[in-house]
Amino acid sequence: MTELVTTPLTPAMLRGALHIEATADGLLPRRLPPHAIAQAHDDHLALMASQSAGVRLALRGTATVLELDVLATRTVQRGAAPGPAGRYDLLVDGRLVAQAAPSGGAIVTVDPVTRAVAYASGTPGTVRFAGLPAREKDIEIWLPQTEVTHLRALRADAPVRPAPESGRRVWSHHGSSISHGVQIASPTQTWPAIAAARAGVELINLGLNGNALLDPFTARAIRTAAADLISVKVGINLVNTDLMRRRALTPAVHGFLDTVREGHPDTPLLVVSPIHSPLVEDAPGPTAPDPDAPVPRFRAFGDPADLATGRLSLRVIRDDLSRIVAERAATDPRLYYLDGRDLYGERDFADLPLPDLLHPDAGGHALIGERFARVAFAAGGPFAPR
């Protein structure tokens, strides 16, 4: 058996994280900086920001065997059995060539109603990849998007080093659980990863399951992070949580966009409204798992009559977002709007229904990713090269 040599893990090897923390369990990539997480004062947001959506190791070298020691923390809904361990996707020169999962791991249990979290300790495991081509190559290991990953050690049968900067444009995207990639088995098969691959850009995925809530600290994180392209997909979590009324929506959107523009005054900025979701198209939230459904499904608990008093549905949010962007675009020519139903609409629901009435499956993610790449990055689109 070939002897493997340990290569120190360094922050320079990681892409897609806004903060990398050295802990007793190894390097921990986070998708929001610590001060933002602290301002949320919410354990659920802290957990989501620590999950590794879009985070990957980017290496270069001639190694044919790689081993990565990790402490993986899986998220389990209270009352449900743990699912399979998350997949690690290995790409060679941009092409997916292998997937693997470690043994061991820790568990964090989330109450879907109260959002309370409870941690249970676990043991580290190892992800092993072999049979890589014996030549100089770019290697990416994408981490599971719905797990917290502590990176403990990296071993290879030949020297590897951080990959040099690609020179590709950086796309920062903020959204909800759909952008985060919940219920998708593979980190490179979430719709933002698919769109980024098609467009040839570097992804920063700030999809935060249940937490696309126009939070000021998220806007400040986007403002500070380097990016050539920015998109913000907002709406569904505002309904899920029944967070605000229509009177608060307009100034909250303006405030969020104002903050982003402070750091990116001329960056193409695309506001994306919610995809089609019949559960809350014309009904307000909150939404929660339906206790009476024979399979896991969500249910809307709001009364449509309350829309008249200012509660929010997806249709109301789309109307306001399109108006806000149109008003701002008069003095901000690099601000754009995309109706989420152009990515996944009513007809798509008939062909590729949302299994739990809120989240697309793998087929839905593929459709959304391909359409976003065509609409946003194609000639004449908001993210087309200038």
NORVENDA-V967804 format. One record per residue. RES is the residue in three letters. OMEGA is omega in whole degrees, 0 to 359 (* if undefined). Layout:
RES & OMEGA
RES & OMEGA
This chain:
MET & 181
THR & 178
GLU & 179
LEU & 181
VAL & 180
THR & 175
THR & 181
PRO & 175
LEU & 181
THR & 177
PRO & 181
ALA & 180
MET & 189
LEU & 174
ARG & 172
GLY & 179
ALA & 176
LEU & 179
HIS & 178
ILE & 187
GLU & 175
ALA & 182
THR & 177
ALA & 180
ASP & 180
GLY & 178
LEU & 180
LEU & 174
PRO & 176
ARG & 183
ARG & 168
LEU & 178
PRO & 185
PRO & 182
HIS & 177
ALA & 179
ILE & 180
ALA & 182
GLN & 178
ALA & 183
HIS & 186
ASP & 183
ASP & 181
HIS & 177
LEU & 179
ALA & 179
LEU & 183
MET & 180
ALA & 179
SER & 174
GLN & 200
SER & 180
ALA & 178
GLY & 182
VAL & 181
ARG & 169
LEU & 180
ALA & 188
LEU & 170
ARG & 178
GLY & 183
THR & 185
ALA & 174
THR & 178
VAL & 177
LEU & 171
GLU & 180
LEU & 176
ASP & 184
VAL & 162
LEU & 184
ALA & 178
THR & 180
ARG & 178
THR & 181
VAL & 174
GLN & 180
ARG & 180
GLY & 180
ALA & 177
ALA & 177
PRO & 176
GLY & 179
PRO & 177
ALA & 181
GLY & 181
ARG & 170
TYR & 182
ASP & 178
LEU & 177
LEU & 174
VAL & 183
ASP & 175
GLY & 182
ARG & 179
LEU & 183
VAL & 182
ALA & 174
GLN & 179
ALA & 178
ALA & 180
PRO & 168
SER & 178
GLY & 179
GLY & 178
ALA & 182
ILE & 168
VAL & 182
THR & 182
VAL & 172
ASP & 186
PRO & 181
VAL & 183
THR & 183
ARG & 177
ALA & 181
VAL & 179
ALA & 184
TYR & 171
ALA & 185
SER & 180
GLY & 184
THR & 177
PRO & 176
GLY & 184
THR & 172
VAL & 183
ARG & 174
PHE & 179
ALA & 177
GLY & 177
LEU & 179
PRO & 185
ALA & 179
ARG & 174
GLU & 186
LYS & 171
ASP & 183
ILE & 173
GLU & 171
ILE & 180
TRP & 182
LEU & 181
PRO & 189
GLN & 182
THR & 175
GLU & 169
VAL & 186
THR & 168
HIS & 181
LEU & 190
ARG & 182
ALA & 178
LEU & 179
ARG & 180
ALA & 179
ASP & 174
ALA & 183
PRO & 171
VAL & 183
ARG & 177
PRO & 176
ALA & 176
PRO & 177
GLU & 187
SER & 186
GLY & 179
ARG & 178
ARG & 180
VAL & 180
TRP & 176
SER & 183
HIS & 177
HIS & 179
GLY & 188
SER & 179
SER & 179
ILE & 175
SER & 178
HIS & 178
GLY & 176
VAL & 180
GLN & 175
ILE & 189
ALA & 190
SER & 184
PRO & 179
THR & 180
GLN & 169
THR & 186
TRP & 177
PRO & 178
ALA & 179
ILE & 180
ALA & 180
ALA & 179
ALA & 180
ARG & 185
ALA & 181
GLY & 179
VAL & 176
GLU & 186
LEU & 161
ILE & 184
ASN & 176
LEU & 169
GLY & 186
LEU & 183
ASN & 178
GLY & 189
ASN & 170
ALA & 194
LEU & 181
LEU & 180
ASP & 179
PRO & 182
PHE & 175
THR & 177
ALA & 180
ARG & 177
ALA & 177
ILE & 179
ARG & 187
THR & 186
ALA & 177
ALA & 178
ALA & 175
ASP & 183
LEU & 182
ILE & 171
SER & 181
VAL & 180
LYS & 190
VAL & 173
GLY & 189
ILE & 181
ASN & 176
LEU & 177
VAL & 180
ASN & 185
THR & 186
ASP & 192
LEU & 188
MET & 176
ARG & 187
ARG & 179
ARG & 182
ALA & 187
LEU & 185
THR & 179
PRO & 178
ALA & 177
VAL & 178
HIS & 181
GLY & 179
PHE & 181
LEU & 176
ASP & 181
THR & 178
VAL & 182
ARG & 177
GLU & 180
GLY & 183
HIS & 187
PRO & 184
ASP & 182
THR & 173
PRO & 185
LEU & 185
LEU & 175
VAL & 184
VAL & 179
SER & 185
PRO & 170
ILE & 180
HIS & 177
SER & 188
PRO & 181
LEU & 186
VAL & 175
GLU & 185
ASP & 178
ALA & 177
PRO & 173
GLY & 7
PRO & 172
THR & 179
ALA & 176
PRO & 181
ASP & 183
PRO & 183
ASP & 183
ALA & 180
PRO & 175
VAL & 181
PRO & 178
ARG & 176
PHE & 181
ARG & 176
ALA & 184
PHE & 180
GLY & 179
ASP & 180
PRO & 179
ALA & 182
ASP & 175
LEU & 180
ALA & 180
THR & 172
GLY & 176
ARG & 192
LEU & 167
SER & 180
LEU & 181
ARG & 177
VAL & 182
ILE & 179
ARG & 180
ASP & 183
ASP & 179
LEU & 181
SER & 178
ARG & 182
ILE & 181
VAL & 179
ALA & 179
GLU & 182
ARG & 184
ALA & 178
ALA & 178
THR & 180
ASP & 188
PRO & 179
ARG & 173
LEU & 186
TYR & 178
TYR & 175
LEU & 176
ASP & 182
GLY & 179
ARG & 173
ASP & 176
LEU & 180
TYR & 185
GLY & 185
GLU & 178
ARG & 179
ASP & 178
PHE & 179
ALA & 183
ASP & 182
LEU & 185
PRO & 175
LEU & 188
PRO & 180
ASP & 179
LEU & 177
LEU & 191
HIS & 175
PRO & 172
ASP & 183
ALA & 177
GLY & 177
GLY & 178
HIS & 179
ALA & 179
LEU & 182
ILE & 181
GLY & 179
GLU & 180
ARG & 179
PHE & 179
ALA & 181
ARG & 185
VAL & 188
ALA & 189
PHE & 182
ALA & 177
ALA & 182
GLY & 178
GLY & 183
PRO & 181
PHE & 177
ALA & 177
PRO & 181
ARG & *
